[in-house]
Amino acid sequence: MKTTPFFQGTGRRKTSIARVRLVPGDGAVIVNGKPLDEYFGREGLAEIASQPFRVTNTARRFNAMVKVEGGGDSGQAGAISHGISRALLQADATHRGTLRPAGLLTRDPRAKERKKPGLKRARKAPQFTKR
């Protein structure tokens, strides 16, 4: 029994987590059972998610099967991009030189700040009247 080689990567952004599996193929990206363009309704999110393929010129070499959960559209697109980048690094370590300067290997640490007691949101204070 012959198994096809595959590469895995986990990407995270805000509260989204994407599990990416790359297999040799013709460049199809399937996210939660749907094609990439069909999954993201907003303009530009599919481009963000597939940016690692464009940067490394590997758009037609791998098929990507992605399971993503949590967060919103923008966070999920960022998580997919991060996961694909990490999987491409497993496939060929020489991609590090192109992925790192593009900022695709760095996990974006920005997340929503927690609400503090006595405040309306993380930093918004209740209205103050002097007299």
GIGI-V183327 format. One line per field, one symbol per residue. ss: DSSP state (2 for helix, 1 for strand, 0 for the rest). A space follows every 10 residues. Layout:
BEGIN
ss->???
END
This chain:
BEGIN
ss->0000011111 1110011111 1111000011 1001122220 0000222220 2222220000 0111111110 0022222222 2222222222 2022222220 0000000000 0000000010 0000100000 0
END
